[in-house]
């Protein structure tokens, strides 16, 4: 359904989720959030999906909450729905996005603002078009940050810079995003799809269980003591050491051949 607010494709192990409300700058109304939550969970659960690319159509990656719907709910007295959406939609989406045991790339094709920026920060890699940018727009509408921004933003830029960007929202252009560490790399807009496709193909052809273990190890270490991180690392080594990919890679090394990974 090309008119659905969230599009999904799985080709050669690369799952692509595309936010598809270009007329609304890919802002997130309830219908979009529900479908995005379901689609992200589907990717997490599907062993055939070995890498995820998250992107948008049109001029925006995602501009966060749909403020037109938001205003309508405020005026109709549906304020409860405004704030249950954090627990019902935003938190499950970003938790699954950040926690799935496979690599995740944000292909930032345009502006990523508010929760849209938060979603991009939860990904492992952010390939950013040179015409795109980020904006931590929460203070502009007198709201706190959400969708994991309080966790991922300081990890990327440090606490002091994170507070500055939250207190004084502005558009962070692609070149500055690269300097700050918000972008993994910046490419001309007309080369974004090709650059992301190449990275995603490499990751989808790699040792998926090992990649997932690396994601889990880094996330675990950020909230635990060094000694606890070592124990968790050990458990991940045990997990990956028992995979078919590990055995195949060792055999290929001995035979001086290039390993072929099956993601298991």
C-alpha positions in Angstrom: 0.0 0.0 0.0 1.9 3.0 -1.3 -0.5 5.4 0.5 0.1 3.8 3.9 1.8 6.2 6.5 4.5 3.6 7.0 6.0 1.6 4.2 8.0 -1.7 4.6 10.3 -3.6 2.3 12.5 -6.6 2.9 15.1 -7.3 0.2 18.3 -9.5 0.5 18.2 -9.2 4.3 17.8 -5.5 4.4 14.5 -4.3 6.0 13.5 -0.7 5.1 10.9 1.2 7.0 9.9 4.4 5.4 7.7 7.1 7.0 5.3 8.1 4.3 3.5 11.3 5.2 5.4 13.7 3.0 2.6 16.3 3.0 2.9 16.4 6.8 6.7 16.3 6.9 6.4 12.7 8.2 5.0 13.9 11.5 3.6 11.2 13.7 -0.2 11.0 14.2 -1.7 8.1 16.2 -2.2 5.9 13.1 1.4 6.3 12.0 2.7 5.6 15.5 0.7 2.4 15.8 1.8 1.1 12.4 5.4 2.1 13.1 5.4 0.3 16.4 4.0 -2.8 14.7 6.5 -2.6 11.9 9.6 -2.1 14.0 8.5 -5.1 16.2 8.1 -7.2 13.0 11.6 -6.4 11.9 13.0 -7.3 15.4 11.2 -10.6 15.4 12.0 -11.6 11.8 15.3 -13.6 11.4 15.2 -12.9 7.6 15.7 -9.2 8.4 19.4 -8.8 9.2 19.7 -5.0 9.0 17.1 -2.2 9.3 17.1 1.1 7.5 14.8 3.8 8.8 14.1 6.7 6.5 11.4 9.1 5.2 9.8 10.3 2.0 9.8 13.8 0.7 11.6 16.7 2.4 11.6 15.4 6.0 13.0 12.4 7.8 10.4 12.9 10.6 9.3 16.0 12.4 8.0 14.3 15.5 4.5 14.6 16.9 1.8 15.7 14.5 0.9 19.0 16.1 -2.3 19.4 14.1 -3.7 16.3 15.7 -2.2 17.4 19.0 -4.1 20.7 18.9 -7.3 18.9 18.0 -7.0 16.7 21.0 -6.2 19.6 23.3 -9.3 21.5 22.1 -11.6 18.5 22.3 -10.6 17.7 25.9 -8.7 14.5 24.9 -5.6 15.6 26.8 -5.2 12.1 28.3 -4.5 10.7 24.9 -1.8 13.2 24.4 0.4 11.9 27.1 -0.5 8.2 27.2 1.1 8.2 23.7 4.5 8.3 25.3 4.0 5.0 27.0 1.8 3.4 24.3 3.7 4.5 21.2 7.0 6.4 21.6 8.6 4.3 24.3 7.8 0.9 22.7 8.9 2.1 19.3 12.3 3.4 20.5 12.8 0.5 22.9 12.4 -2.0 20.1 14.5 0.1 17.7 17.4 0.5 20.1 17.2 -3.0 21.5 16.7 -5.3 18.4 19.6 -7.7 17.9 20.6 -6.5 14.5 22.2 -3.3 13.1 20.0 -0.2 12.5 20.8 2.7 10.1 19.0 6.0 9.9 19.0 7.4 6.4 18.3 11.0 7.3 16.9 12.4 4.0 15.6 15.7 5.5 14.9 17.4 8.8 14.7 15.2 11.9 13.0 17.2 14.7 11.6 16.3 18.1 10.8 12.7 18.4 12.1 12.3 14.8 15.5 13.3 15.9 15.2 11.0 18.9 14.5 8.1 16.6 17.5 8.8 14.5 19.7 9.0 17.6 18.6 5.5 18.7 20.0 4.0 15.5 23.6 2.8 15.2 24.6 4.8 12.2 23.1 8.1 10.9 23.9 8.7 7.2 22.7 12.3 6.6 22.0 14.1 3.4 23.9 17.4 3.1 20.5 19.2 2.9 19.2 17.6 6.1 19.5 18.5 9.8 18.4 17.9 13.3 16.3 20.0 15.7 15.6 19.2 19.4 12.3 21.2 19.2 10.7 20.1 22.4 11.3 23.4 24.3 9.6 25.3 21.5 6.3 23.7 22.5 7.0 23.7 26.2 7.4 20.0 26.5 10.2 17.8 27.9 12.2 15.5 25.7 11.0 12.0 24.8 11.6 8.9 22.7 15.0 8.3 24.3 16.6 11.7 23.7 17.6 12.0 27.3 19.6 8.8 27.0 21.0 8.8 23.5 21.7 12.5 22.9 24.2 12.9 25.8 25.9 9.6 24.7 26.5 11.2 21.3 27.5 14.7 22.2 28.1 14.8 26.0 25.9 16.2 28.7 26.7 19.9 28.4 26.1 20.0 24.7 23.0 18.0 25.1 21.5 20.4 27.5 22.4 23.3 25.3 20.7 21.7 22.3 17.6 21.0 24.4 17.4 24.4 26.1 18.0 26.4 22.9 16.5 24.5 20.0 17.8 25.3 16.5 18.4 23.5 13.3 21.7 21.7 13.4 22.9 21.5 9.7 24.5 18.4 8.4 28.1 19.6 8.5 27.7 20.7 12.2 25.9 17.4 13.0 29.0 15.6 11.7 31.3 17.6 13.8 29.2 17.0 16.9 28.9 13.3 16.3 25.2 13.3 15.6 25.9 12.2 12.0 28.1 9.2 11.1 28.7 10.6 7.7 27.3 13.3 5.4 26.7 12.7 1.7 25.2 14.7 -1.2 21.4 14.3 -1.1 21.4 12.5 -4.5 23.9 9.9 -3.2 22.1 9.1 0.1 20.2 6.1 -1.2 23.3 4.5 -2.8 25.5 5.1 0.3 22.9 3.6 2.6 22.3 0.7 0.3 26.0 -0.2 0.3 26.3 0.0 4.1 23.1 -1.9 4.7 24.1 -4.7 2.3 27.5 -5.1 4.1 25.7 -5.3 7.4 23.0 -7.7 6.2 25.7 -10.0 4.8 27.6 -10.0 8.1 27.5 -12.0 11.3 24.1 -10.9 12.6 24.2 -12.5 16.0 27.6 -10.9 16.6 26.3 -7.5 15.6 23.4 -7.9 17.9 25.6 -8.9 20.7 27.8 -5.9 20.2 24.7 -3.6 20.3 23.6 -5.3 23.5 27.0 -5.1 25.1 27.5 -1.4 24.4 24.0 -0.6 25.7 24.5 -2.6 28.8 27.9 -1.1 29.5 26.5 2.5 29.4 24.4 1.8 32.5 26.6 -0.6 34.5 29.9 -0.8 36.3 33.0 -2.0 34.5 33.0 -5.3 36.2 29.4 -5.9 35.4 30.1 -5.0 31.7 32.8 -7.6 31.6 30.5 -10.3 32.9 28.0 -9.3 30.2 30.7 -9.3 27.6 31.6 -12.9 28.6 28.0 -14.0 28.2 27.9 -12.5 24.7 31.1 -14.2 23.8 29.6 -17.5 24.9 26.5 -16.7 22.8 28.4 -15.8 19.6 30.9 -18.6 20.1 28.2 -21.1 19.7 26.9 -19.8 16.3 27.2 -21.4 12.9 28.7 -18.1 11.7 31.6 -18.3 14.1 32.4 -21.9 13.2 32.2 -21.0 9.5 34.4 -17.9 9.9 37.1 -19.8 11.8 37.1 -22.6 9.1 37.3 -19.9 6.4 40.2 -18.2 8.1 42.2 -21.5 8.3 41.4 -22.2 4.7 42.4 -18.6 3.7 38.9 -18.1 2.3 36.4 -15.3 2.7 33.6 -16.3 5.2 30.0 -16.4 4.2 27.7 -15.5 7.1 24.2 -16.8 7.3 23.2 -14.7 10.3 22.9 -17.6 12.8 
